[in-house]
């Protein structure tokens, strides 16, 4: 800015030609130009601006402020900063952190935050003849802090939900299994939750692909040749992903012990159909076992049945059905696209 200041025609301003400036003004200008901090010298009752290179980004796309009154440059926020400027010219230094104001420096209103100091400049007789505005924009820092706060709140919510799910898994496992079986079952079910958690972490807990959730839940059970997946690209919310992971794990465990995966000839067809995102169009998820051993209605409700009815159905706002057909188990989940709270894309 040194060259710009020297080339500027100061005779057109209340300051007059630069050669006639007072020693105090010249010293103040030299102080501003030698600083690497954003600084603007505001001089005289007319509040004429002289600033350094570091101050230019603060101005954004505003017209050049050099030689213009400070109150014109910041007219949109003068009602807020004007009283602070007045106090500086009355001899009161001011230091304010993270001051929030709405500026128009890029052609549109934007909220910004600044930490600044208004320091009075006195002449040799002790009179206040100007002030120096030393300012650092803290907008990026404030926005990062707010974003981190939102993330922490979301994390707390997710952790609370996760603990609730884990607690329910443990409680229901002990209710439906013998003490000697419970430890192994709990470990397997928590592992299924962990795989879903990994997928959600990669997507920052916004949503997760249904296909990935199903594939991860099936992986520990092996026998991929016996399982066929088909359906469009669908994303589930975090809570729905956890419930679906547990449900698929339980269905696969049951199939491995008693169903299609317990014999070499067995097959499982997992498919889903979707309509338009965010509408009342139907969404259907099916698990169809064939060519396995004959299946029969269980004599008592186990963990899987409780999970499907008490967790999966409410989480999707839909209905589940389990049919024990001679050719194999047939599970269905039916809801609407609106309940998924996600987007769908072209068929995979």
Residue pairs with C-beta under 8 A, 6 or more apart in sequence:
1 33
1 51
1 52
1 53
1 56
1 66
2 33
4 66
5 18
5 29
5 33
5 50
5 66
6 18
8 66
8 67
10 16
10 17
10 18
10 21
10 67
11 17
12 67
13 46
13 48
13 67
14 44
14 46
14 48
15 21
15 25
15 43
15 44
15 48
15 67
21 29
22 123
23 124
24 121
24 122
24 123
24 124
24 129
25 43
25 129
25 130
28 41
28 43
28 121
28 130
28 132
29 41
29 50
31 39
31 132
32 39
32 40
32 41
32 50
32 51
32 52
32 132
33 52
35 52
35 54
35 134
36 54
37 54
37 134
37 136
38 51
38 52
38 54
38 55
38 57
38 58
38 134
38 135
38 136
38 137
39 51
39 52
39 54
39 55
39 132
39 133
39 134
39 135
40 49
40 50
40 51
40 52
40 55
40 65
40 70
40 132
40 133
40 135
41 49
41 50
41 51
41 121
41 130
41 131
41 132
41 133
42 48
42 49
42 70
42 85
42 130
42 131
42 132
42 133
43 49
43 50
43 121
43 129
43 130
44 129
44 130
46 69
47 69
47 70
47 71
47 85
48 67
48 68
48 69
48 70
49 65
49 66
49 67
49 68
49 69
49 70
49 73
50 66
50 67
51 65
51 66
55 135
57 137
58 114
58 135
58 137
59 65
59 73
59 105
60 103
60 105
60 106
61 105
61 106
61 107
62 73
62 105
65 73
70 85
70 133
71 78
71 82
71 85
74 81
74 103
76 102
76 103
76 104
76 109
77 101
77 102
77 103
80 101
81 101
84 94
84 96
84 118
85 118
85 131
87 94
87 118
88 94
88 118
88 119
88 120
88 128
88 131
89 120
89 128
89 131
90 128
91 120
91 122
91 128
92 120
93 117
93 118
93 119
93 120
94 116
94 117
94 118
95 116
95 117
96 114
96 115
96 116
96 117
97 115
97 138
98 113
98 114
98 115
98 138
98 142
99 113
99 114
99 115
99 116
100 111
100 112
100 113
101 111
101 112
101 113
101 114
102 109
102 110
102 111
102 112
103 109
103 110
103 111
103 112
104 110
111 139
112 137
112 139
113 137
113 138
113 139
113 141
113 142
114 135
114 136
114 137
114 138
114 139
115 135
115 136
115 138
116 133
116 134
116 135
116 136
117 133
117 134
117 135
118 131
118 132
118 133
119 131
119 132
119 134
120 128
120 130
120 131
121 128
121 129
121 130
121 131
121 132
122 128
122 129
123 129
154 205
155 205
158 205
158 238
161 238
161 239
161 242
162 193
162 197
162 242
165 193
165 242
165 246
165 311
166 190
166 193
168 311
169 186
169 189
169 190
169 193
169 246
170 186
172 303
172 306
172 307
173 182
173 185
173 186
173 189
173 303
174 182
175 303
176 301
176 302
176 303
176 306
177 185
177 302
177 303
185 303
188 220
188 249
188 253
189 246
189 249
189 250
189 303
191 220
192 217
192 220
192 245
192 246
192 248
192 249
193 242
193 245
193 246
195 216
195 217
195 219
195 245
196 208
196 213
196 216
196 217
196 241
196 242
196 244
196 245
197 242
198 216
199 208
199 209
199 212
199 213
199 216
199 241
200 208
200 238
200 241
200 242
205 238
206 238
207 235
207 236
207 237
207 238
207 241
207 342
208 235
208 236
208 238
208 241
209 233
209 234
209 235
209 236
210 231
210 234
210 235
210 236
210 244
210 272
210 285
211 229
211 231
211 233
211 234
211 348
213 236
213 241
213 244
213 245
213 248
214 229
214 244
214 248
214 270
215 229
216 245
217 244
217 245
217 246
217 248
217 249
217 252
218 224
218 227
218 248
218 252
220 249
221 252
221 253
221 255
221 256
221 261
223 261
226 260
226 261
226 266
226 267
226 268
227 267
227 268
227 270
228 267
228 268
228 269
228 270
228 271
229 270
229 271
230 269
230 270
230 271
230 272
230 348
231 271
231 272
231 273
231 274
231 285
231 347
231 348
232 272
232 273
232 274
232 344
232 345
232 346
232 347
232 348
233 344
233 345
233 346
233 347
233 348
234 272
234 274
234 283
234 340
234 342
234 344
235 340
235 342
235 343
235 344
236 244
236 340
236 342
237 340
237 341
237 342
239 315
240 315
240 316
240 340
240 341
243 307
243 311
243 312
243 315
243 316
244 312
246 307
246 311
246 312
247 304
247 307
247 308
247 311
247 312
247 333
248 270
248 287
250 303
250 304
250 307
250 308
251 287
251 304
251 329
251 331
252 261
253 304
254 304
254 329
255 261
255 262
255 266
255 268
255 289
255 292
255 329
256 262
258 293
258 295
259 266
259 289
259 292
259 293
259 295
259 328
259 329
260 266
260 267
260 268
260 289
260 290
260 291
260 292
260 328
260 329
261 268
261 292
262 292
262 293
263 291
263 292
263 293
265 291
265 292
266 289
266 290
266 291
266 292
266 293
266 328
267 289
267 290
267 291
267 292
268 287
268 288
268 289
268 290
269 286
269 287
269 288
269 290
270 286
270 287
270 288
271 285
271 286
271 288
272 283
272 284
272 285
272 286
273 282
273 283
273 284
274 281
274 283
274 337
274 340
274 344
275 281
275 282
275 283
275 336
275 337
275 344
276 337
276 344
277 337
277 340
277 342
277 343
277 344
278 337
278 338
279 336
279 337
279 338
280 336
280 337
280 338
281 336
281 337
282 334
282 335
282 336
282 337
283 318
283 334
283 335
283 336
283 337
283 339
283 340
284 332
284 333
284 334
285 332
285 333
285 334
286 330
286 331
286 332
286 333
287 329
287 330
287 331
287 332
288 328
288 330
288 331
289 295
289 327
289 328
289 329
289 330
290 327
290 328
291 327
291 328
292 327
292 328
294 326
295 324
295 325
295 326
295 328
295 329
296 324
297 324
298 305
305 322
308 320
308 322
308 331
309 320
312 320
312 333
313 319
313 320
313 333
316 333
316 335
316 339
316 340
317 335
317 336
317 339
318 333
318 334
318 335
318 336
318 339
319 333
319 334
319 335
320 331
320 332
320 333
320 334
321 330
321 331
321 332
321 334
322 329
322 330
322 331
323 329
323 330
323 331
323 332
337 344
